[in-house]
Amino acid sequence: MEMIRLRDSKFAKQLTLDLGKLRKTFDRSEIAEQAHISGSQLSNIRAGRRNAPRDVKKTLVQRLWSLPLAFSASRSEFGIPSMMNNPVLQQDLYADEVSQKKEEHERQASEDEADYIIAMDPCQRTPAQSDFLLKHFKDSFEEIGSELKYTYAKMIFAKLSDEEIKELVDEYNQKYGG
């Protein structure tokens, strides 16, 4: 069964962020050479004008050693939600902890509000409350996606092959629909 390939716009954005960390143009041309592409092809991939083949994505991820880039690549290859670095925040343990606490607080507040609205008679809900429920459930699916990303990261660090990962994803999709 062939999977529909998603656009690589998130991959391109994350690649741009990761390449932006490099100090010299030489480093970028070296990366392009290792991926067996030209510098202009790398620029086109960064700009989202060209989709990168799987082997090129794999080489770029390995060379840049970027977990967010790996997630973005997996998004387009396997349909797995991606995670992109926030360029505004520092990428350190403290910033991660602060972000995590803030997100957890927001999730709990949303869950409490959703529980209250769910307990209401549906005829008594305001349009804003109905919209809130839809957004809450959308956010819940994103949370599930986050768990999938965590599992995918563990598979990468466990050194599972692309074929093994694809087999697990296909098995899940066949069993549970996806």
C-alpha positions in Angstrom: 0.0 0.0 0.0 1.5 3.3 -1.1 1.4 6.2 1.3 0.5 9.7 0.2 3.6 11.9 0.5 3.0 15.1 2.4 4.6 18.4 1.4 8.0 19.0 2.9 7.4 22.6 4.0 8.0 21.8 7.7 11.1 19.8 6.7 12.3 22.8 4.8 11.7 25.2 7.7 13.4 22.9 10.2 16.3 22.4 7.8 16.7 26.1 7.5 16.8 26.5 11.3 19.4 23.7 11.6 21.6 25.0 8.8 21.3 28.5 10.3 23.3 27.3 13.3 26.3 26.6 11.0 28.8 29.4 10.9 30.4 29.0 7.4 29.0 28.5 3.9 31.6 25.8 3.5 29.8 23.7 6.1 26.7 23.8 4.0 28.4 22.8 0.8 30.1 20.0 2.7 26.7 18.8 3.9 25.3 19.0 0.4 28.2 17.0 -0.9 27.7 14.3 1.8 24.0 14.1 0.8 25.1 13.7 -2.9 23.3 16.9 -4.0 24.5 20.2 -5.2 24.5 23.4 -3.1 21.6 24.8 -5.3 19.6 21.6 -4.7 20.1 22.1 -0.9 18.9 25.7 -1.3 15.8 24.6 -3.2 15.1 22.0 -0.5 15.5 24.7 2.2 13.2 27.0 0.3 10.6 24.2 0.0 10.7 24.4 -3.9 12.0 20.9 -4.1 11.1 17.7 -2.2 14.1 15.8 -0.8 14.2 12.0 -1.5 14.3 9.8 1.6 18.0 9.0 1.3 18.8 12.7 1.1 16.6 13.4 4.2 18.3 10.6 6.1 21.8 11.9 5.3 20.8 15.5 6.2 19.3 14.3 9.5 22.4 12.2 10.3 24.8 14.9 9.3 23.0 17.7 11.2 22.2 15.4 14.1 18.8 17.0 14.6 15.9 15.3 16.2 13.3 17.9 15.2 14.6 17.5 11.6 14.2 13.7 11.9 10.6 14.3 13.0 9.9 16.6 10.1 11.3 14.0 7.7 9.2 11.3 9.3 6.1 13.5 8.9 6.5 13.6 5.1 7.7 9.9 4.8 5.4 8.2 7.2 2.6 10.6 8.0 3.9 11.1 11.6 3.2 14.6 13.2 6.4 16.7 13.4 8.0 18.9 15.9 9.8 22.1 15.0 12.1 24.1 17.3 10.7 27.4 18.4 13.4 29.9 17.3 12.2 32.4 20.0 13.1 30.2 23.0 16.6 29.1 24.0 17.1 25.5 23.3 18.2 24.4 26.8 17.0 22.4 29.7 15.5 25.3 31.6 13.6 26.6 28.6 12.3 23.1 27.9 11.2 22.8 31.6 9.4 26.1 31.6 7.7 25.3 28.3 6.6 21.9 29.6 5.2 23.3 32.8 3.3 26.0 30.9 1.9 23.5 28.4 0.9 21.1 31.2 -0.9 23.9 33.1 -2.8 24.9 29.9 -3.7 21.2 29.2 -5.1 20.7 32.7 -7.1 23.9 32.5 -8.5 22.9 29.1 -9.3 19.4 30.4 -11.2 20.8 33.4 -13.2 23.2 31.2 -14.0 20.5 28.7 -15.2 18.1 31.4 -17.5 20.9 32.7 -18.9 21.5 29.2 -19.3 17.8 28.5 -21.3 17.4 31.7 -23.7 20.1 30.5 -26.9 19.4 28.5 -25.8 19.8 24.9 -28.8 22.0 24.2 -27.6 24.4 26.9 -24.1 24.9 25.5 -23.2 28.2 23.9 -21.6 28.3 20.4 -18.4 29.3 22.1 -18.5 26.2 24.4 -19.2 24.0 21.4 -16.2 25.6 19.6 -14.1 25.1 22.7 -14.9 21.4 22.8 -13.9 21.0 19.1 -10.6 22.8 19.8 -10.1 20.7 22.9 -10.5 17.4 21.0 -8.2 18.7 18.2 -5.6 19.5 20.9 -6.1 16.0 22.3 -5.2 14.5 19.0 -2.1 16.7 18.9 -1.2 15.4 22.3 -1.5 11.8 21.0 0.8 12.9 18.1 3.3 14.1 20.6 3.3 10.7 22.2 3.9 9.2 18.8 6.8 11.5 18.2 8.3 10.4 21.5 7.9 6.8 20.6 9.4 7.4 17.2 12.4 9.2 18.8 13.0 6.1 21.0 12.9 3.9 17.8 15.5 6.1 16.2 17.8 6.0 19.2 17.3 2.2 19.5 18.7 2.1 15.9 15.7 0.5 14.3 16.0 0.4 10.6 13.7 2.4 8.3 12.1 -0.9 7.2 11.4 -1.9 10.8 9.9 1.5 11.6 7.8 1.4 8.5 6.6 -2.2 9.3 5.6 -1.1 12.8 3.7 1.9 11.5 2.0 -0.2 8.8 1.0 -2.9 11.3 -0.5 -0.2 13.6 -2.4 1.4 10.7 -3.8 -2.0 9.6 -4.8 -3.0 13.1 -6.3 0.3 14.3 -6.8 2.2 11.0 -4.6 5.1 10.0 
